[in-house]
């Protein structure tokens, strides 16, 4: 049995918590909850829109590394700490994944891994053909 292809994004939580950013199983790519982490491990500055932009960028890079594209995304989950951010986050989501029109959930949560995080996003993709 060959190992499942996996990618990492450099988040400090991946090694510490023991997970991969994304895993491919057959034609499915599952992307873990993705927070707004910069390459140096710091949190993306700015508000929810800037943080959502960073999350989506990380997610799309992981999907592409495993052979997929934004058009293959079939499911997303957006976790927000402030419901007032829903329109800003939704607009970013639409820019990245609106053409694919995935099934999407946006929910409020009490906290995320870092107190300054306003958003965390998960995604799933299915590669056709």
C-alpha positions as CSV (number, residue, x, y, z in Angstrom):
1,X,0.0,0.0,0.0
2,X,1.5,3.3,-1.0
3,X,1.3,6.3,1.4
4,X,-1.3,8.9,0.7
5,X,0.1,12.1,-0.8
6,X,0.3,14.9,1.8
7,X,1.4,18.5,1.8
8,X,2.4,20.8,4.6
9,X,2.2,24.6,4.7
10,X,4.8,25.4,7.3
11,X,2.2,26.2,10.1
12,X,3.8,25.7,13.5
13,X,0.8,23.6,14.5
14,X,1.3,20.9,11.8
15,X,4.3,19.3,13.5
16,X,3.2,20.1,17.1
17,X,-0.3,18.7,16.7
18,X,0.6,16.0,14.2
19,X,-1.3,16.8,11.1
20,X,-0.8,17.6,7.4
21,X,-2.3,20.7,5.7
22,X,-3.9,18.5,3.1
23,X,-4.2,14.8,2.2
24,X,-5.1,13.2,-1.1
25,X,-7.0,10.0,-1.2
26,X,-7.8,8.9,-4.7
27,X,-9.6,11.8,-6.4
28,X,-10.4,13.5,-3.1
29,X,-8.3,16.2,-1.4
30,X,-9.1,17.1,2.2
31,X,-7.7,20.3,3.6
32,X,-7.4,20.8,7.3
33,X,-8.7,23.8,9.2
34,X,-6.5,26.6,8.0
35,X,-5.7,29.7,10.0
36,X,-4.1,32.9,8.8
37,X,-0.5,32.0,9.3
38,X,2.3,33.8,7.5
39,X,5.4,32.1,6.2
40,X,7.3,33.2,9.3
41,X,4.7,31.6,11.6
42,X,3.1,35.0,12.6
43,X,-0.6,35.8,12.2
44,X,-1.7,37.7,9.1
45,X,-2.2,41.3,10.1
46,X,-5.5,43.1,9.4
47,X,-9.1,42.2,9.7
48,X,-11.2,39.2,8.8
49,X,-11.0,39.8,5.0
50,X,-7.2,39.9,5.1
51,X,-7.1,36.8,7.2
52,X,-9.6,35.0,5.0
53,X,-7.5,35.9,2.0
54,X,-4.4,34.3,3.6
55,X,-6.4,31.2,4.6
56,X,-7.8,30.8,1.0
57,X,-4.3,31.3,-0.5
58,X,-2.9,28.5,1.7
59,X,-5.8,26.2,0.9
60,X,-5.5,26.7,-2.8
61,X,-1.8,26.2,-2.8
62,X,-2.2,22.9,-1.0
63,X,-4.9,21.7,-3.4
64,X,-2.8,22.7,-6.4
65,X,0.2,20.8,-4.9
66,X,-1.9,17.7,-4.8
67,X,-3.1,18.1,-8.4
68,X,-6.3,20.0,-8.0
69,X,-7.6,23.5,-8.6
70,X,-10.1,26.0,-7.2
71,X,-12.7,24.6,-9.6
72,X,-12.4,21.2,-7.9
73,X,-13.5,22.5,-4.5
74,X,-16.8,21.0,-3.5
75,X,-17.1,21.9,0.2
76,X,-15.8,24.6,2.5
77,X,-16.3,25.4,6.2
78,X,-15.7,28.9,7.5
79,X,-15.4,29.4,11.2
80,X,-15.7,33.0,12.4
81,X,-15.2,34.4,15.9
82,X,-17.4,37.5,15.1
83,X,-20.6,37.2,13.1
84,X,-20.1,40.8,11.9
85,X,-17.3,39.5,9.7
86,X,-19.5,37.3,7.6
87,X,-19.9,39.6,4.6
88,X,-16.2,40.4,4.4
89,X,-15.3,36.7,4.6
90,X,-18.0,35.7,2.2
91,X,-16.7,38.2,-0.4
92,X,-13.2,36.7,-0.2
93,X,-14.6,33.1,-0.4
94,X,-16.5,34.1,-3.5
95,X,-13.4,35.5,-5.2
96,X,-11.5,32.2,-4.6
97,X,-14.3,29.6,-5.0
98,X,-17.3,31.3,-6.4
99,X,-17.0,29.8,-9.8
100,X,-17.0,26.3,-8.3
101,X,-20.0,27.1,-6.0
102,X,-19.1,24.6,-3.4
103,X,-21.4,23.5,-0.6
104,X,-20.3,25.9,2.2
105,X,-20.9,26.4,5.9
106,X,-20.2,29.6,7.8
107,X,-20.5,29.3,11.6
108,X,-19.6,31.2,14.6
109,X,-17.2,29.8,17.2
110,X,-16.1,31.0,20.6
111,X,-12.3,30.8,19.9
112,X,-9.6,29.6,17.5
113,X,-6.0,28.5,18.1
114,X,-4.7,32.1,18.5
115,X,-6.8,34.9,20.1
116,X,-6.1,37.3,17.2
117,X,-7.4,34.8,14.6
118,X,-10.8,35.9,13.3
119,X,-11.3,33.1,10.8
120,X,-10.3,29.5,10.1
121,X,-11.3,27.7,6.9
122,X,-11.5,24.0,5.8
123,X,-12.0,22.7,2.3
124,X,-12.5,19.5,0.3
125,X,-11.9,19.0,-3.4
126,X,-12.8,16.3,-5.8
127,X,-10.8,16.0,-9.0
128,X,-12.9,15.0,-11.9
129,X,-12.0,12.9,-14.9
